[in-house]
Amino acid sequence: MASVKIVITGPFGAGKTTLIRTISEITVLSTERDISDHTKVQKERTTVAMDFGRITIDPTLVLYLFGTPGQERFDFMWEILSDGMLGFVLVCDRSRDETFDDAEKILKAFKSYGAEVPYVIAVNKYNPADPAGEISYVQERLALEDGVPVIPMNALDRGSVKNVLLALLYSVLEEVESETVAASA
């Protein structure tokens, strides 16, 4: 059985821990602690090191999900958790536009860690009446390259989270296939 590492990252309060809890087949290992600063008005607890979950895709493939802290003061964990990842999901909270500055910083950080790995953007709390508008807004706001999947998501809905992870796996497969073709040419 093959196991692969997927990193779930994004700004504070975007829905990373919720995403992992929604899809994990095991009890999620979480390092959440009570918040003691001004962000306590948004939520009571925050991830300080990582969250860890697991999902079996089929008998031959298991995904290990590593969730990063979203607060910049814990950014040293981003690079540590990115080591050996097959790809990553950047979770954005569309209901809090001010978090997109943080999302941009996190995206740049993950892209700078050396490995060119596939990634997708998961747009949590989007406007379901205008999903196409939400996608184009996020593409422009994050200055995404063509072809980066942007997936509307409800982090509380297992099917929605599954769609995000499948989009990432399809991106990984496309990457592997294009590398195989390039190597054989």
N, C-alpha and C positions, 0 to 999 in steps of 0.2 A: 504494500500500500504506500503510495506517495503522499507526502505531507508538504504543504506549501504555506508560506508566511504571507499574510495580507495585513497591511497596516491601515487602521481607521484613524484618520486625523481630521482636524478642523478646529475652529475657534471655540472658546469657552461657551458651554451651553448650547452647542449646535445640535447635539443628539447622538454623539459618538457612543457613549455608554449605553444609551437606550437601544441603538442599532444592534450592538453586540448582545445585549440581554434578550432582544426580540428574536434573534436567529440562533443563538448558541444552543447546542444540544446538551451541554454540561452547565453546571452552576458556574456563573462567571466569576473569575478571580478578579476582584476589584480593589483598587487602592484609594477609594474615595474617603475623604476626610471633611470634617465640618469647615465651612468657610469662615474666615475671621476678618476679612477686609470688606471694602465697599461693595463688592460683587454679591454679597449675601442677599441683597434685595432681589436678585434674579433667581437664585436657587440656594439651597442650604448646604449642599455637599459638592465637592469637585474631585476629579481624578488628579492625584499628585505624582504617580509614577506610570501606571498603565492599567488597562483592563485586558483580560485574556478570556477568549471563548474559543469554541471549536464547533465546526459543522462538517459532517460527512456528506460529500457531494454524491459519491457512488462508492462501491466496494474498493475502488482503486485510488480514490482521491479524498483527502481530508484537508480542510482549510483551517489553519490556526489564525485567529483574529487577534491582533494586538492593537488596542486603543491607546492613543497618546493623550497626555494632558493637553488642554487647550490654552491654558494661561501661559503667557510668554515667560513668566518666571520659572517655569518648568521646561523650557525649550531644550535644555540639555538632553532630555529624554527622547526628543524627536530623532536625533541622529543615531542614538543607541538602538532605538526600536526599528529604525529603517534598515539596519544592517541585515542583509540576507533576504529582504522582502522580494516577493515576486511582483507585487504591484501595490498600489494604495488607493484608498477612497478618501477624497476630501469632502467632508460633510459641511454644508453651509446652511444656516438658518435664514430662510428668506423673509421671515417675519421681523428680523432685526437687521436692517440694512447696514447699520454701523459695524457689524461684524465682518463685512467684506474686506475691510482694510486688513484685519487680522488674517482672513483667509488668503489674501494675496501674499502676505509675508510667509505664511506656512507653506503655500504652494512653491514659492521661490526657494525656501529652505529645502524642501524635499527634492526639488529638481536639482539643487546644488550638491547633494550628497554623493554625486559621482555616477551612480548607475542610472542609465536611462531605462526606467521601468514604466510600464503602462499604468495609467491612472484614470479614474473616473471622478466626476463631480456628482455628489448626491445632494439634491436640493430639498431639504426638509422644510416643512411648513410652507409650502408653495401655495399659490392661488389656483385651486383646481379649475376655476372658470377660465383660466388663461394659461395652460401649461406651456404652449408654444412661446408666448410672451415672456414667461418666467425663464425659459431656457435661453432665449436670445439675450435677455437682460444679464444673466449670469455669464454667458459667453463673452459679452462685451465688458462687463464689470471686471472679470478676471483676466481679460485679454488672452483668451484661450486660443491655441493653435487649432486649425481645422482638424476635425476628426476626433477631438477629445469628447467622449460621451458625457452628456449632462442629463442626469436622470432625476425627474421629480420623485420624491420619496416621502413616505410617512414612516418615521422611525419606529412607530408603535405597531406597524402592520407587517407581519412576517412575509407575506407575498411581495410587498413593496421592497423590503430589504433584500429579499431573494433576487429580485430584478436587478438591483444595484450590483450585487456580487456576481451575478451571471454576466452583466455587461462588462465587468472587469475581467472575468475569465475569458470572454470572447475577445477582448482587447489583447490579452496575453497570448491567446492562440494565434491571432493575426500577426502579432510580433514574432512569434516562433516560426510561423510559416514563411514570413517575409525574410527572416534570417536564413532559413533553410534554403529558400530559393536563391538568395544572394550567394550563399556558400557553394551551391552546386553550379553556379554560372561561371 
